[in-house]
Amino acid sequence: MKIVVVGAGIVGSSAAYYLARNGAEVIIVDKLHDGQATAAGAGIVCPWITSVENQSWYTLANAGACFYSSLISQLTEDGESETGYGIVGAIAVSSNEEELNTIEQKARKHQEETPEVGEVVRLSPIEAQQLFPPLRDDLSAVLVTGGARVDGRMLRDALKRGAQKHGAKYYIGEASLEVVNGKVTGVNINGELISADSVVIAAGAWAAELLDPFGINISIEPQKGQIVHLKLPGQDTSKWPVILPQSSHYMVCFDDSRVVVGATRETGSGYDYRVTAGGAKEVLEEALFVAPGLADSTFIETRIGFRPMGPDILPLLGPVPEIDGLIVATGVGASGLTMGPYVGTLAAKLASNEKLELDISPYHPYRTSLKVQ
């Protein structure tokens, strides 16, 4: 079976890896847009202490978090150990004890159903600061030891290399769909027609452009995120936990004394690929309010990503009924690195006509505002 995957972010790369590893002939096509969300993302893999109250979202996010164990094992088998993934724990921080009580209760409920949650521990401000020294000294916390972080660029690249080791071919350029008698037959790329039995559209915020010529409008738009990378010279940050204040901002640490703080959520931004003074101010103020110990860190860079946002918090995942053999997998939004690898695998299974272990009807691209004109 020959399958083309359009888009080589976290969803597309995961789909390509699964397909190639399972014997399909795979072609990956990517435009290398500035602002690919995966390239900017520092992923938090911990859906168990989130404030999101949507069961369909949690089902997919939880499955995505649990999927990492097998995915990392498979990549390791294929010689890909540089993934940026690590189980370092995650702590929800607050000065409001009642707020933390609610978070703790929720985490313990999830713990009963999901062993991957790990231990759930209530921390005093001193204990929280011992785990993440820059924290403000009045913040108590709830620690979930199973929380993890991942570097989006590193994982994406490991998945692409893994797919290529299993025979996948990689093209750079802009793809357009070839459709004959209501069935997708391949893509046009750089003037070359590449035939295929199925096509997976995993082009993130740019996915709608591929369907526009066929009068199909999927509800996807870019949401700009600006994310700041800081460095703490001489500090070993490799085991520092993810920090989750009770806002849309966060802190994620990596092995090279780096602390990533973010991020803005600029709905309606279009593809404005600029670091703005207001965006930088928002991110740094939020970070320093929670972790004033970062004030003397070194500013490294600001990355920009355009999250693919659907009509609600759920991704768009499923077949396009009017075009046989065409699968859409996008709209993962701010949860891209939590659920993206798993969403990509589900899309791959759809493309190769495999049975799914999960009911994807809540995520179908036609569920709300997709319509044929």
C-alpha positions in Angstrom: 0.0 0.0 0.0 1.3 3.5 -0.9 0.4 6.4 1.3 1.3 10.1 1.1 1.5 12.1 4.3 1.3 15.8 3.7 2.9 17.7 6.6 5.9 16.7 8.7 5.1 18.1 12.1 4.5 15.9 15.0 1.2 14.4 13.7 2.5 13.8 10.1 5.9 12.4 11.2 4.2 10.0 13.6 1.8 8.8 11.0 4.6 8.3 8.5 6.7 6.4 11.1 3.8 4.1 12.0 3.0 3.4 8.4 6.6 2.8 7.3 7.4 0.6 10.3 4.4 -1.5 9.4 5.4 -2.1 5.8 3.6 0.6 3.8 5.3 2.6 1.0 5.4 6.1 2.5 6.0 9.5 0.9 6.3 12.5 3.3 5.8 15.9 1.8 6.4 19.1 3.7 6.4 22.8 2.7 8.7 23.9 5.6 6.5 26.8 6.6 7.8 29.3 9.0 5.9 28.8 12.3 5.3 25.1 12.2 3.9 24.5 15.7 6.0 21.5 16.4 9.2 23.4 15.7 8.3 25.9 18.4 6.8 23.6 20.9 8.2 22.5 24.3 5.7 19.8 25.1 4.0 19.1 28.4 2.8 15.5 28.6 0.6 15.6 31.6 -3.2 15.7 31.1 -3.9 14.6 34.6 -3.8 18.0 36.4 -5.2 20.2 33.6 -8.2 22.5 34.1 -9.8 21.3 30.9 -13.3 19.8 31.6 -14.0 17.9 28.4 -14.2 14.1 28.5 -13.5 13.7 24.8 -10.4 15.8 25.1 -9.2 14.0 28.1 -9.8 10.6 26.5 -7.5 11.4 23.6 -5.0 13.4 25.7 -4.7 10.6 28.3 -4.3 8.0 25.5 -1.7 10.2 23.9 0.3 10.5 27.2 0.2 6.8 27.8 1.2 6.1 24.2 4.6 7.7 24.7 6.0 4.6 26.5 5.6 2.3 23.5 6.6 5.0 21.0 9.9 5.8 22.7 10.6 2.1 23.0 10.0 1.7 19.2 12.2 4.6 18.4 15.0 3.3 20.6 14.8 -0.1 18.8 15.3 1.9 15.6 18.4 3.6 17.0 16.6 6.9 17.7 17.4 7.8 21.3 17.6 11.6 21.0 13.9 12.4 21.4 13.9 15.1 24.0 11.4 13.1 26.0 11.8 12.6 29.7 9.6 11.7 32.7 10.5 14.5 35.1 7.2 15.0 36.9 4.9 18.0 36.7 3.7 20.3 39.5 0.7 22.5 39.6 1.5 25.5 41.7 -0.7 28.0 43.5 -1.0 30.1 46.6 -4.6 29.0 47.0 -4.9 25.8 49.0 -8.5 25.2 48.0 -7.5 25.4 44.4 -4.8 22.8 45.0 -7.3 20.6 46.9 -9.4 20.4 43.7 -6.4 19.6 41.6 -5.2 16.9 43.9 -8.6 15.3 44.0 -8.7 15.2 40.2 -5.2 13.8 40.0 -6.0 11.0 42.5 -9.1 10.1 40.6 -7.1 9.8 37.4 -4.4 7.8 39.2 -7.0 5.1 40.1 -7.7 4.6 36.4 -4.2 5.3 34.9 -1.0 3.9 36.4 1.0 6.2 34.2 0.0 9.1 36.5 2.5 7.9 39.0 2.5 9.2 42.5 0.4 12.2 43.6 2.1 14.3 46.3 1.1 17.5 48.0 4.1 19.8 48.4 4.7 22.7 50.8 6.3 25.9 49.3 9.7 24.8 50.6 9.4 21.3 49.0 8.2 22.8 45.7 11.1 25.2 45.7 13.5 22.3 46.3 12.3 20.7 43.1 12.3 24.0 41.1 14.6 26.5 42.9 13.5 29.7 41.0 9.9 29.4 42.3 8.2 32.1 44.4 8.5 31.1 48.0 4.7 31.2 48.8 3.6 28.7 46.2 2.4 25.3 47.4 2.0 22.5 44.8 0.6 19.2 43.7 3.3 16.9 42.2 2.4 14.2 39.6 5.5 12.1 39.2 4.4 10.6 35.8 4.3 14.0 34.1 6.8 14.3 31.2 8.2 16.9 28.8 9.3 16.6 25.2 11.2 18.7 22.7 9.0 19.0 19.7 11.8 19.4 17.2 13.8 16.5 18.5 10.9 14.1 18.6 9.7 15.2 15.1 13.2 14.6 13.7 13.5 11.2 15.4 10.2 10.1 13.9 11.2 11.3 10.4 14.5 9.5 10.6 12.8 6.4 11.9 10.3 6.5 9.0 13.2 6.9 6.5 15.0 4.0 8.0 12.0 1.9 7.2 11.9 3.2 3.6 9.9 6.4 3.7 10.9 9.1 1.2 10.9 12.8 2.0 10.0 15.6 -0.4 10.2 19.3 0.3 7.7 21.4 -1.6 4.0 22.4 -1.8 1.6 19.6 -2.4 -1.8 19.7 -4.1 -4.3 16.8 -4.2 -5.0 14.8 -7.2 -8.6 13.6 -7.1 -10.3 11.4 -9.8 -14.0 10.4 -9.7 -14.3 11.2 -6.0 -11.1 9.3 -5.0 -7.8 10.8 -4.1 -5.1 9.2 -6.3 -2.1 11.1 -5.2 -0.5 14.5 -4.9 1.3 16.9 -7.2 4.6 18.1 -5.7 7.2 20.2 -7.5 5.6 19.4 -10.9 5.7 15.7 -10.2 2.6 13.5 -9.8 3.0 11.0 -7.0 0.4 8.3 -7.0 -1.0 6.9 -3.8 -3.8 4.7 -2.4 -4.5 7.1 0.5 -3.4 10.6 1.6 -3.1 11.9 5.1 -3.5 15.7 5.5 -1.5 16.6 8.6 -0.5 20.1 7.5 -1.4 21.8 10.8 -2.7 25.3 10.5 -2.3 25.1 6.7 -4.5 22.0 6.2 -7.5 23.9 4.9 -5.6 25.1 1.9 -5.4 21.6 0.5 -9.1 21.2 0.6 -10.2 24.6 -0.7 -9.9 23.7 -4.4 -12.6 21.0 -3.8 -15.1 23.4 -2.1 -14.5 21.8 1.3 -14.0 24.2 4.2 -12.6 22.8 7.4 -12.7 25.1 10.4 -8.9 25.5 11.1 -7.1 28.7 11.8 -3.6 29.6 13.1 -3.2 30.7 16.7 0.1 32.3 17.2 2.2 31.3 20.2 5.4 33.1 21.3 7.6 31.0 23.6 10.8 32.2 25.2 14.0 30.1 25.9 16.1 31.1 28.9 19.4 29.6 30.1 20.6 29.3 33.7 24.4 28.9 33.4 25.9 26.3 35.7 22.5 24.9 36.7 21.6 21.3 36.0 17.9 21.6 34.9 17.6 18.2 33.4 15.5 16.8 36.2 13.5 19.9 37.1 9.7 19.2 36.8 7.3 20.9 34.5 5.7 23.9 36.2 2.0 24.5 35.7 0.6 27.7 37.2 -3.2 28.2 37.2 -3.1 30.0 33.8 -2.3 29.2 30.2 1.4 29.7 30.9 4.0 27.1 31.9 7.7 26.3 32.3 9.5 23.3 30.9 13.2 22.5 31.5 15.7 20.6 29.4 19.2 19.0 29.7 21.3 22.0 28.7 20.5 24.4 31.6 17.5 25.6 29.5 14.2 26.8 30.8 11.4 27.3 28.3 8.6 29.7 29.3 5.5 30.3 27.4 3.3 30.9 25.8 1.0 33.5 24.2 -2.3 32.4 22.7 -2.9 34.9 20.0 -6.2 33.9 18.3 -6.9 35.7 15.1 -3.2 36.3 14.5 -3.0 35.0 11.0 0.5 34.0 9.9 2.3 36.9 11.5 5.7 35.5 12.0 7.2 38.2 14.2 8.4 38.4 17.8 6.4 41.3 19.3 7.2 43.5 22.3 3.8 42.7 23.8 4.2 39.0 23.4 7.7 38.9 25.0 6.4 41.2 27.8 3.5 38.9 28.5 5.6 35.7 28.6 8.4 37.1 30.7 6.1 38.9 33.2 4.1 35.7 33.7 7.3 33.6 34.2 8.9 36.0 36.6 5.7 36.4 38.6 5.7 32.6 39.3 9.5 32.1 39.3 11.3 35.3 40.2 14.5 33.3 40.5 14.7 33.4 36.6 15.3 37.1 36.6 19.1 36.6 36.2 18.8 34.0 33.5 20.2 34.5 30.0 17.7 35.2 27.2 18.4 32.8 24.3 15.6 33.2 21.8 11.9 33.5 21.2 10.3 30.8 19.0 7.0 31.3 17.1 4.5 28.6 16.3 1.1 28.7 14.7 -1.1 26.2 16.6 -3.8 24.6 14.4 -7.0 25.5 16.1 -10.3 23.9 15.3 -13.8 25.1 16.1 -13.4 23.9 19.7 -10.8 22.2 21.9 -10.9 18.9 20.0 -8.8 17.9 17.0 -10.2 17.2 13.6 -9.5 13.6 12.8 -11.2 11.4 10.3 -12.0 10.6 6.7 -13.4 13.2 4.2 -16.6 11.5 3.0 -16.6 13.2 -0.4 -13.1 12.1 -1.3 -12.4 8.4 -0.8 -9.0 7.6 0.7 -8.4 11.1 2.2 -7.8 11.4 5.9 -7.6 14.7 7.9 -5.6 14.9 11.1 -5.1 18.4 12.4 -6.5 20.8 15.0 -4.5 19.5 18.0 -4.0 23.1 19.1 -2.2 23.7 22.4 -2.2 19.9 23.1 -0.1 19.0 20.0 2.8 17.4 21.8 0.5 15.6 24.3 -1.7 13.9 21.8 0.0 14.6 18.4 2.0 11.3 18.2 -1.1 9.3 19.0 -3.3 11.3 16.7 -0.8 10.6 13.9 -0.9 6.9 14.6 -4.7 6.9 14.5 -4.6 8.7 11.2 -2.2 6.2 9.9 -4.5 3.3 10.9 -7.4 5.0 9.1 -5.3 5.4 6.0 -4.4 1.8 5.9 -7.9 0.6 6.8 -7.0 -0.8 10.2 -9.4 -1.1 13.1 -9.1 1.6 15.7 -9.1 1.0 19.4 -10.8 4.3 20.1 -14.1 5.8 19.0 -13.1 8.9 17.0 -16.6 10.2 16.2 -16.2 13.1 18.6 -13.2 14.4 16.6 -14.7 14.0 13.1 -13.9 16.9 10.8 -17.6 17.2 9.9 -18.8 17.4 13.4 -19.6 21.2 13.3 -18.5 23.7 10.7 -17.2 21.6 7.9 -19.4 21.9 4.9 -19.3 21.2 1.2 -20.2 24.3 -0.8 
